[in-house]
Amino acid sequence: MLAPHPDDEVLGAAGIIQRAVAMHLPIKTVFLTYGDSNQWSFLLYRKHPVVWPATVENMGLVRHDEAVNASRILGMDPQDLIFLGYPDFGTLNIWYYHWNQRPAYRSLMTRVTSVPYKDAYRYGAPYKGEEILKDLRSILRDFKPTKIFVSHPADHNGDHLALYLYLRVALWDEGMDANVQLYPYLIHYLTWPKPKGFHPEIYLTPPEAIADGEVWRQYHLSALQIETKKKALQAHKTQYFSSRNYLLSFVKFNELFGDFPPMKMHLNENTTIISAGKKLVTTLELPEELNDQERSAFVGVDWKALRWEGDHLIVTIGLSKPLAQDVEASIYFFGYSSKTPFGQMPKINVRLGVLSYSVYDQNKRLNQGVVQVSRAPNEVTITVPLSLLGDPQKILTSARTSLGNFPLDNASWVVVELQ
């Protein structure tokens, strides 16, 4: 079980954990972060903002202890919990920009550049992408899982996205991807789930926008498992105190798991349609937390097509409306090759403004002409040479929109396998 933050293990798979414990199956729960930067929860829990770095670390320890208490309620031995200690709200930034020769990421809240928790899996590990991979690979080799429950690639929380991506690469590096079943669970997605609050008699159903794009599996909880899941959530006191109604939305009759299968592409094959554009309609129902400026600027983004043509990958994304001033779309292309360490592979980001675009490898700006961009009012097509991506065997790609530093929408990360 892989969880981005303490409480995600309960939200996503408390029923599964209880089932594994009852069957006496070996199980580990691995937390990517200590959840130390959830300021809204801490503001309510502590009655004042948590801003001093040392205080933020202490709140990470609070959430660590909450996870231990929740694990006991679910029947787990706390010795089977692993805390990696990477920066809450920072692991996706590490994924984008902190590999190879790039400096370690500095946490916005703790202001440190390495794991600060002495009881973490590897105290002092630098905040670098290859270090996260190193930890995950080590755990995979030691535990040898056959099933992994992990955050979903369409999740709108950066740490949730990042954990799925790091896991994918770690499995490839260890040659385990063919022998391990992934069960991604979704937590953060627009106005989902519905209805809010405690409704254990209702089924949890996938968001309409991605319901048909993948195979969804579910696990039905017994009445006792539902009650135990609720108690385990309540053990995460800092989160339950601030977001009770939202957290209880996941205590339903079932738990839901789905994944976008890798797209196996062949040279010069017909264009592959990834989605039917449903998401661009549902984004009209915007999250309540957006202010008026963000609502008016909101641009939804989703996949339309991919094509492998000669030595190029051609990607088309759809936009709910044309980009406006201060709104940017970013399309990411991360290549994977078994011949080159992933940290040394290019991490390409094409950033689109209203009229112009720029190309980056991590934070290094490249010549604009290395890719080709064509636009229609609600559509953008990008042609990328495979050589720019390091002549990969696989490609991880995604797109997102943002207003300044504020994220608006994102298309799920997908895996492309070049056959």
SULKASUL-V148389 format. One record per backbone hydrogen bond with DSSP energy under -0.5 kcal/mol. NH is the residue of the N-H (numbers start at 1). CO is the residue of the C=O. Records with the same first field share a line. If there is no record, write none. Layout:
BEGIN
NH = CO, CO
END
This chain:
BEGIN
2 = 149
3 = 30
8 = 5
9 = 5
11 = 7
12 = 8
13 = 9
14 = 10
17 = 13
18 = 14
19 = 15
20 = 16
21 = 17
22 = 18
23 = 19
24 = 21
25 = 20
29 = 80
30 = 1
31 = 29, 82
32 = 3, 30
33 = 4
34 = 86
38 = 35
39 = 37
42 = 38
43 = 39
44 = 40
45 = 41
46 = 42
47 = 43
48 = 42
51 = 49
56 = 52
57 = 53
58 = 54
59 = 55
60 = 56
61 = 57
62 = 58
63 = 59
64 = 60
65 = 61
66 = 62
67 = 63
68 = 64
69 = 65
70 = 66
71 = 67
72 = 68
73 = 69
74 = 70
75 = 71, 72
76 = 71
78 = 76
80 = 77
81 = 78
82 = 29
84 = 31, 82
85 = 31
86 = 32
90 = 87
91 = 87
94 = 90
95 = 91
96 = 92
97 = 93
98 = 94
102 = 99
105 = 127
107 = 105, 112
111 = 107
115 = 125
118 = 116
120 = 117
121 = 83
123 = 120
124 = 115
125 = 122
127 = 113
128 = 126
129 = 98
132 = 128
133 = 129
134 = 130
135 = 131
136 = 132
137 = 133
138 = 134
139 = 135
140 = 136
141 = 137
142 = 138
143 = 139
144 = 140
148 = 181
150 = 148, 183
152 = 185
155 = 152
156 = 188
161 = 157
162 = 158
163 = 159
164 = 160
165 = 161
166 = 162
167 = 163
168 = 164
169 = 165
170 = 166
171 = 167
172 = 168
173 = 169
174 = 170
175 = 171, 172
176 = 171
177 = 171
179 = 176
180 = 176
181 = 146
183 = 148
185 = 150
189 = 187, 192
192 = 189
197 = 245
199 = 197, 248
202 = 199
205 = 203
210 = 207
211 = 207, 208
215 = 259
216 = 214
217 = 257
219 = 255
221 = 253
226 = 222
227 = 223
228 = 224
229 = 225
230 = 226
231 = 227
232 = 228
233 = 229
234 = 230
235 = 231
236 = 232, 233
237 = 235
239 = 236
240 = 236
241 = 237
242 = 238
243 = 239
244 = 240
247 = 243
248 = 244
249 = 245, 246
250 = 247
251 = 248
252 = 250
253 = 202
255 = 219
257 = 217
258 = 184
259 = 215
261 = 259
263 = 415
264 = 262
265 = 263, 417
268 = 308
269 = 266
272 = 306
273 = 271
274 = 272, 304
280 = 277
281 = 278
282 = 278
283 = 279
284 = 281
285 = 282
286 = 284
290 = 287
295 = 291
296 = 292
297 = 293
298 = 294
302 = 318
304 = 316
305 = 316
306 = 272
307 = 314
309 = 307, 312
310 = 308
312 = 309
313 = 384
314 = 307
315 = 313, 382
316 = 305
317 = 380
318 = 302
319 = 378
320 = 300
327 = 324
328 = 402
329 = 352
330 = 400
331 = 350
332 = 398
333 = 348
334 = 396
335 = 333, 346
336 = 394
337 = 340
340 = 337
344 = 341
345 = 341, 342
348 = 333
349 = 360
350 = 331
351 = 349, 358
352 = 329, 350
353 = 356
358 = 351
359 = 366
360 = 349
361 = 364
362 = 347, 360
364 = 361
365 = 363
366 = 359
370 = 367
371 = 368
372 = 383
374 = 381
376 = 379
379 = 376
380 = 317
381 = 374
382 = 315
383 = 372
384 = 313, 382
385 = 370
386 = 311
388 = 385
389 = 385, 386
390 = 387
391 = 386
393 = 336
394 = 336
395 = 416
396 = 334
397 = 395, 414
398 = 332
399 = 411
400 = 330
401 = 409
402 = 328
403 = 406
404 = 326, 402
406 = 403
407 = 405
408 = 401
409 = 401
411 = 399
413 = 153
414 = 397
416 = 395, 414
417 = 263, 415
418 = 393, 416
419 = 265, 417
END
